[in-house]
Amino acid sequence: MYGDDIHLRLHRIRAERLRREALRSGSARRPRRPRRPRRLRSRLGWTLVEVGLRLATPRPRPGPQPLGS
C-alpha cells in the first residue's frame, strides 16, 4: 500500500528520537540495584501452596462407630 513506506519511515524517526532522549537523560547508564535474596518470598509461596493443597484435599470421614464399645 501507499502508506506503508511512510509509516515505516515515521516509526524509525520516532525510535531514533527516543534513543537519543534516553541517552541524554542518563537512564541507559543508570546502575541497577542489586537484587535482594528471595528466600522469604519463595518460602511464603511454598507455604501457600501447601495450605492450598490441604484445603483442596478432602478429609477422610470417620466411619461408623461400633455399638458395643
Jmol script that loads the backbone (N, CA, C; Angstrom):
load data "model"
ATOM      1  N   MET A   1       0.823  -1.193   0.000  1.00  0.00           N
ATOM      2  CA  MET A   1       0.000   0.000   0.000  1.00  0.00           C
ATOM      3  C   MET A   1       0.860   1.247   0.000  1.00  0.00           C
ATOM      4  N   TYR A   2       0.204   2.358  -0.223  1.00  0.00           N
ATOM      5  CA  TYR A   2       0.899   3.633  -0.327  1.00  0.00           C
ATOM      6  C   TYR A   2       1.502   4.092   1.012  1.00  0.00           C
ATOM      7  N   GLY A   3       0.780   3.930   2.131  1.00  0.00           N
ATOM      8  CA  GLY A   3       1.216   4.466   3.415  1.00  0.00           C
ATOM      9  C   GLY A   3       2.227   3.607   4.148  1.00  0.00           C
ATOM     10  N   ASP A   4       2.513   2.405   3.672  1.00  0.00           N
ATOM     11  CA  ASP A   4       3.427   1.519   4.397  1.00  0.00           C
ATOM     12  C   ASP A   4       4.828   2.109   4.504  1.00  0.00           C
ATOM     13  N   ASP A   5       5.347   2.657   3.438  1.00  0.00           N
ATOM     14  CA  ASP A   5       6.688   3.240   3.470  1.00  0.00           C
ATOM     15  C   ASP A   5       6.743   4.444   4.398  1.00  0.00           C
ATOM     16  N   ILE A   6       5.707   5.254   4.369  1.00  0.00           N
ATOM     17  CA  ILE A   6       5.658   6.440   5.222  1.00  0.00           C
ATOM     18  C   ILE A   6       5.580   6.022   6.678  1.00  0.00           C
ATOM     19  N   HIS A   7       4.747   5.043   6.967  1.00  0.00           N
ATOM     20  CA  HIS A   7       4.602   4.568   8.346  1.00  0.00           C
ATOM     21  C   HIS A   7       5.933   4.035   8.878  1.00  0.00           C
ATOM     22  N   LEU A   8       6.620   3.251   8.086  1.00  0.00           N
ATOM     23  CA  LEU A   8       7.904   2.701   8.499  1.00  0.00           C
ATOM     24  C   LEU A   8       8.928   3.805   8.734  1.00  0.00           C
ATOM     25  N   ARG A   9       8.970   4.775   7.859  1.00  0.00           N
ATOM     26  CA  ARG A   9       9.902   5.899   7.998  1.00  0.00           C
ATOM     27  C   ARG A   9       9.610   6.691   9.276  1.00  0.00           C
ATOM     28  N   LEU A  10       8.331   6.973   9.550  1.00  0.00           N
ATOM     29  CA  LEU A  10       7.964   7.696  10.768  1.00  0.00           C
ATOM     30  C   LEU A  10       8.315   6.892  12.020  1.00  0.00           C
ATOM     31  N   HIS A  11       8.140   5.586  11.943  1.00  0.00           N
ATOM     32  CA  HIS A  11       8.499   4.727  13.077  1.00  0.00           C
ATOM     33  C   HIS A  11      10.000   4.792  13.362  1.00  0.00           C
ATOM     34  N   ARG A  12      10.813   4.733  12.328  1.00  0.00           N
ATOM     35  CA  ARG A  12      12.262   4.792  12.515  1.00  0.00           C
ATOM     36  C   ARG A  12      12.698   6.138  13.082  1.00  0.00           C
ATOM     37  N   ILE A  13      12.074   7.233  12.601  1.00  0.00           N
ATOM     38  CA  ILE A  13      12.400   8.569  13.129  1.00  0.00           C
ATOM     39  C   ILE A  13      12.050   8.637  14.614  1.00  0.00           C
ATOM     40  N   ARG A  14      10.886   8.147  14.978  1.00  0.00           N
ATOM     41  CA  ARG A  14      10.459   8.174  16.385  1.00  0.00           C
ATOM     42  C   ARG A  14      11.378   7.324  17.248  1.00  0.00           C
ATOM     43  N   ALA A  15      11.768   6.159  16.782  1.00  0.00           N
ATOM     44  CA  ALA A  15      12.666   5.291  17.544  1.00  0.00           C
ATOM     45  C   ALA A  15      14.018   5.965  17.753  1.00  0.00           C
ATOM     46  N   GLU A  16      14.520   6.623  16.737  1.00  0.00           N
ATOM     47  CA  GLU A  16      15.794   7.338  16.850  1.00  0.00           C
ATOM     48  C   GLU A  16      15.708   8.452  17.889  1.00  0.00           C
ATOM     49  N   ARG A  17      14.618   9.203  17.871  1.00  0.00           N
ATOM     50  CA  ARG A  17      14.442  10.283  18.851  1.00  0.00           C
ATOM     51  C   ARG A  17      14.356   9.733  20.267  1.00  0.00           C
ATOM     52  N   LEU A  18      13.653   8.643  20.441  1.00  0.00           N
ATOM     53  CA  LEU A  18      13.543   8.041  21.775  1.00  0.00           C
ATOM     54  C   LEU A  18      14.898   7.546  22.279  1.00  0.00           C
ATOM     55  N   ARG A  19      15.703   6.967  21.389  1.00  0.00           N
ATOM     56  CA  ARG A  19      17.043   6.516  21.794  1.00  0.00           C
ATOM     57  C   ARG A  19      17.901   7.688  22.247  1.00  0.00           C
ATOM     58  N   ARG A  20      17.877   8.776  21.454  1.00  0.00           N
ATOM     59  CA  ARG A  20      18.668   9.957  21.814  1.00  0.00           C
ATOM     60  C   ARG A  20      18.203  10.539  23.148  1.00  0.00           C
ATOM     61  N   GLU A  21      16.908  10.597  23.341  1.00  0.00           N
ATOM     62  CA  GLU A  21      16.369  11.132  24.589  1.00  0.00           C
ATOM     63  C   GLU A  21      16.773  10.265  25.787  1.00  0.00           C
ATOM     64  N   ALA A  22      16.764   8.965  25.604  1.00  0.00           N
ATOM     65  CA  ALA A  22      17.154   8.060  26.684  1.00  0.00           C
ATOM     66  C   ALA A  22      18.628   8.237  27.035  1.00  0.00           C
ATOM     67  N   LEU A  23      19.471   8.428  26.048  1.00  0.00           N
ATOM     68  CA  LEU A  23      20.893   8.623  26.315  1.00  0.00           C
ATOM     69  C   LEU A  23      21.153   9.962  27.008  1.00  0.00           C
ATOM     70  N   ARG A  24      20.409  10.980  26.619  1.00  0.00           N
ATOM     71  CA  ARG A  24      20.576  12.293  27.247  1.00  0.00           C
ATOM     72  C   ARG A  24      20.151  12.279  28.700  1.00  0.00           C
ATOM     73  N   SER A  25      19.058  11.595  29.011  1.00  0.00           N
ATOM     74  CA  SER A  25      18.543  11.601  30.379  1.00  0.00           C
ATOM     75  C   SER A  25      19.380  10.730  31.302  1.00  0.00           C
ATOM     76  N   GLY A  26      20.230   9.884  30.763  1.00  0.00           N
ATOM     77  CA  GLY A  26      21.095   9.041  31.584  1.00  0.00           C
ATOM     78  C   GLY A  26      20.436   7.758  32.036  1.00  0.00           C
ATOM     79  N   SER A  27      19.223   7.487  31.570  1.00  0.00           N
ATOM     80  CA  SER A  27      18.539   6.276  32.017  1.00  0.00           C
ATOM     81  C   SER A  27      19.244   5.013  31.522  1.00  0.00           C
ATOM     82  N   ALA A  28      19.952   5.106  30.417  1.00  0.00           N
ATOM     83  CA  ALA A  28      20.640   3.928  29.885  1.00  0.00           C
ATOM     84  C   ALA A  28      21.895   3.609  30.698  1.00  0.00           C
ATOM     85  N   ARG A  29      22.435   4.629  31.377  1.00  0.00           N
ATOM     86  CA  ARG A  29      23.676   4.419  32.128  1.00  0.00           C
ATOM     87  C   ARG A  29      23.456   4.295  33.629  1.00  0.00           C
ATOM     88  N   ARG A  30      22.200   4.283  34.056  1.00  0.00           N
ATOM     89  CA  ARG A  30      21.902   4.220  35.482  1.00  0.00           C
ATOM     90  C   ARG A  30      22.259   2.835  36.030  1.00  0.00           C
ATOM     91  N   PRO A  31      23.017   2.770  37.137  1.00  0.00           N
ATOM     92  CA  PRO A  31      23.364   1.444  37.673  1.00  0.00           C
ATOM     93  C   PRO A  31      22.129   0.766  38.268  1.00  0.00           C
ATOM     94  N   ARG A  32      22.084  -0.526  38.130  1.00  0.00           N
ATOM     95  CA  ARG A  32      20.959  -1.285  38.665  1.00  0.00           C
ATOM     96  C   ARG A  32      21.192  -1.608  40.127  1.00  0.00           C
ATOM     97  N   ARG A  33      20.078  -1.689  40.859  1.00  0.00           N
ATOM     98  CA  ARG A  33      20.180  -2.065  42.271  1.00  0.00           C
ATOM     99  C   ARG A  33      20.438  -3.566  42.361  1.00  0.00           C
ATOM    100  N   PRO A  34      21.234  -3.971  43.338  1.00  0.00           N
ATOM    101  CA  PRO A  34      21.439  -5.418  43.498  1.00  0.00           C
ATOM    102  C   PRO A  34      20.142  -6.074  43.962  1.00  0.00           C
ATOM    103  N   ARG A  35      19.910  -7.266  43.487  1.00  0.00           N
ATOM    104  CA  ARG A  35      18.693  -7.988  43.859  1.00  0.00           C
ATOM    105  C   ARG A  35      18.783  -8.491  45.287  1.00  0.00           C
ATOM    106  N   ARG A  36      17.642  -8.417  45.957  1.00  0.00           N
ATOM    107  CA  ARG A  36      17.585  -8.952  47.313  1.00  0.00           C
ATOM    108  C   ARG A  36      17.329 -10.452  47.249  1.00  0.00           C
ATOM    109  N   PRO A  37      17.775 -11.159  48.244  1.00  0.00           N
ATOM    110  CA  PRO A  37      17.508 -12.604  48.234  1.00  0.00           C
ATOM    111  C   PRO A  37      16.007 -12.861  48.300  1.00  0.00           C
ATOM    112  N   ARG A  38      15.564 -13.860  47.585  1.00  0.00           N
ATOM    113  CA  ARG A  38      14.143 -14.164  47.525  1.00  0.00           C
ATOM    114  C   ARG A  38      13.775 -15.336  48.427  1.00  0.00           C
ATOM    115  N   ARG A  39      14.554 -15.538  49.455  1.00  0.00           N
ATOM    116  CA  ARG A  39      14.317 -16.675  50.334  1.00  0.00           C
ATOM    117  C   ARG A  39      12.939 -16.592  50.989  1.00  0.00           C
ATOM    118  N   LEU A  40      12.618 -15.418  51.555  1.00  0.00           N
ATOM    119  CA  LEU A  40      11.334 -15.249  52.227  1.00  0.00           C
ATOM    120  C   LEU A  40      10.180 -15.392  51.248  1.00  0.00           C
ATOM    121  N   ARG A  41      10.353 -14.820  50.056  1.00  0.00           N
ATOM    122  CA  ARG A  41       9.283 -14.883  49.054  1.00  0.00           C
ATOM    123  C   ARG A  41       9.000 -16.322  48.632  1.00  0.00           C
ATOM    124  N   SER A  42      10.044 -17.091  48.389  1.00  0.00           N
ATOM    125  CA  SER A  42       9.822 -18.475  47.962  1.00  0.00           C
ATOM    126  C   SER A  42       9.266 -19.311  49.113  1.00  0.00           C
ATOM    127  N   ARG A  43       9.708 -19.030  50.343  1.00  0.00           N
ATOM    128  CA  ARG A  43       9.195 -19.769  51.498  1.00  0.00           C
ATOM    129  C   ARG A  43       7.701 -19.510  51.682  1.00  0.00           C
ATOM    130  N   LEU A  44       7.314 -18.238  51.552  1.00  0.00           N
ATOM    131  CA  LEU A  44       5.910 -17.891  51.662  1.00  0.00           C
ATOM    132  C   LEU A  44       5.102 -18.544  50.535  1.00  0.00           C
ATOM    133  N   GLY A  45       5.652 -18.549  49.335  1.00  0.00           N
ATOM    134  CA  GLY A  45       4.967 -19.162  48.204  1.00  0.00           C
ATOM    135  C   GLY A  45       4.715 -20.642  48.422  1.00  0.00           C
ATOM    136  N   TRP A  46       5.726 -21.361  48.887  1.00  0.00           N
ATOM    137  CA  TRP A  46       5.550 -22.792  49.110  1.00  0.00           C
ATOM    138  C   TRP A  46       4.594 -23.059  50.269  1.00  0.00           C
ATOM    139  N   THR A  47       4.578 -22.177  51.271  1.00  0.00           N
ATOM    140  CA  THR A  47       3.619 -22.331  52.367  1.00  0.00           C
ATOM    141  C   THR A  47       2.198 -22.169  51.852  1.00  0.00           C
ATOM    142  N   LEU A  48       1.990 -21.188  50.955  1.00  0.00           N
ATOM    143  CA  LEU A  48       0.665 -21.004  50.371  1.00  0.00           C
ATOM    144  C   LEU A  48       0.262 -22.191  49.509  1.00  0.00           C
ATOM    145  N   VAL A  49       1.202 -22.784  48.808  1.00  0.00           N
ATOM    146  CA  VAL A  49       0.909 -23.982  48.011  1.00  0.00           C
ATOM    147  C   VAL A  49       0.488 -25.121  48.928  1.00  0.00           C
ATOM    148  N   GLU A  50       1.198 -25.293  50.029  1.00  0.00           N
ATOM    149  CA  GLU A  50       0.868 -26.362  50.970  1.00  0.00           C
ATOM    150  C   GLU A  50      -0.529 -26.166  51.566  1.00  0.00           C
ATOM    151  N   VAL A  51      -0.843 -24.930  51.953  1.00  0.00           N
ATOM    152  CA  VAL A  51      -2.173 -24.643  52.503  1.00  0.00           C
ATOM    153  C   VAL A  51      -3.244 -24.914  51.454  1.00  0.00           C
ATOM    154  N   GLY A  52      -2.994 -24.494  50.216  1.00  0.00           N
ATOM    155  CA  GLY A  52      -3.961 -24.744  49.149  1.00  0.00           C
ATOM    156  C   GLY A  52      -4.185 -26.217  48.913  1.00  0.00           C
ATOM    157  N   LEU A  53      -3.117 -27.003  48.964  1.00  0.00           N
ATOM    158  CA  LEU A  53      -3.271 -28.447  48.773  1.00  0.00           C
ATOM    159  C   LEU A  53      -4.047 -29.081  49.920  1.00  0.00           C
ATOM    160  N   ARG A  54      -3.813 -28.583  51.128  1.00  0.00           N
ATOM    161  CA  ARG A  54      -4.574 -29.118  52.268  1.00  0.00           C
ATOM    162  C   ARG A  54      -6.053 -28.776  52.143  1.00  0.00           C
ATOM    163  N   LEU A  55      -6.359 -27.590  51.667  1.00  0.00           N
ATOM    164  CA  LEU A  55      -7.758 -27.203  51.501  1.00  0.00           C
ATOM    165  C   LEU A  55      -8.424 -27.971  50.360  1.00  0.00           C
ATOM    166  N   ALA A  56      -7.661 -28.302  49.338  1.00  0.00           N
ATOM    167  CA  ALA A  56      -8.226 -28.982  48.176  1.00  0.00           C
ATOM    168  C   ALA A  56      -8.381 -30.485  48.388  1.00  0.00           C
ATOM    169  N   THR A  57      -7.639 -31.052  49.324  1.00  0.00           N
ATOM    170  CA  THR A  57      -7.693 -32.494  49.584  1.00  0.00           C
ATOM    171  C   THR A  57      -8.847 -32.789  50.529  1.00  0.00           C
ATOM    172  N   PRO A  58      -9.756 -33.676  50.140  1.00  0.00           N
ATOM    173  CA  PRO A  58     -10.887 -33.979  51.032  1.00  0.00           C
ATOM    174  C   PRO A  58     -10.403 -34.726  52.278  1.00  0.00           C
ATOM    175  N   ARG A  59     -11.005 -34.381  53.402  1.00  0.00           N
ATOM    176  CA  ARG A  59     -10.653 -35.058  54.660  1.00  0.00           C
ATOM    177  C   ARG A  59     -11.357 -36.411  54.720  1.00  0.00           C
ATOM    178  N   PRO A  60     -10.702 -37.413  55.280  1.00  0.00           N
ATOM    179  CA  PRO A  60     -11.381 -38.705  55.427  1.00  0.00           C
ATOM    180  C   PRO A  60     -12.486 -38.580  56.481  1.00  0.00           C
ATOM    181  N   ARG A  61     -13.667 -39.090  56.140  1.00  0.00           N
ATOM    182  CA  ARG A  61     -14.780 -39.041  57.095  1.00  0.00           C
ATOM    183  C   ARG A  61     -14.680 -40.217  58.038  1.00  0.00           C
ATOM    184  N   PRO A  62     -15.030 -39.968  59.293  1.00  0.00           N
ATOM    185  CA  PRO A  62     -14.989 -41.090  60.239  1.00  0.00           C
ATOM    186  C   PRO A  62     -16.040 -42.139  59.886  1.00  0.00           C
ATOM    187  N   GLY A  63     -15.665 -43.375  59.999  1.00  0.00           N
ATOM    188  CA  GLY A  63     -16.588 -44.472  59.695  1.00  0.00           C
ATOM    189  C   GLY A  63     -17.587 -44.690  60.819  1.00  0.00           C
ATOM    190  N   PRO A  64     -18.473 -45.612  60.619  1.00  0.00           N
ATOM    191  CA  PRO A  64     -19.470 -45.890  61.682  1.00  0.00           C
ATOM    192  C   PRO A  64     -18.773 -46.459  62.927  1.00  0.00           C
ATOM    193  N   GLN A  65     -19.223 -46.015  64.071  1.00  0.00           N
ATOM    194  CA  GLN A  65     -18.656 -46.472  65.342  1.00  0.00           C
ATOM    195  C   GLN A  65     -19.338 -47.776  65.787  1.00  0.00           C
ATOM    196  N   PRO A  66     -18.548 -48.692  66.369  1.00  0.00           N
ATOM    197  CA  PRO A  66     -19.162 -49.922  66.882  1.00  0.00           C
ATOM    198  C   PRO A  66     -20.091 -49.616  68.065  1.00  0.00           C
ATOM    199  N   LEU A  67     -21.215 -50.300  68.164  1.00  0.00           N
ATOM    200  CA  LEU A  67     -22.214 -50.021  69.210  1.00  0.00           C
ATOM    201  C   LEU A  67     -21.808 -50.577  70.567  1.00  0.00           C
ATOM    202  N   GLY A  68     -21.083 -51.600  70.671  1.00  0.00           N
ATOM    203  CA  GLY A  68     -20.800 -52.264  71.935  1.00  0.00           C
ATOM    204  C   GLY A  68     -19.545 -51.768  72.649  1.00  0.00           C
ATOM    205  N   SER A  69     -18.956 -50.617  72.325  1.00  0.00           N
ATOM    206  CA  SER A  69     -17.701 -50.215  72.937  1.00  0.00           C
ATOM    207  C   SER A  69     -17.884 -49.586  74.244  1.00  0.00           C
TER     208      SER A  69
END
end "model"
wireframe off; spacefill off
backbone 0.3
color backbone group
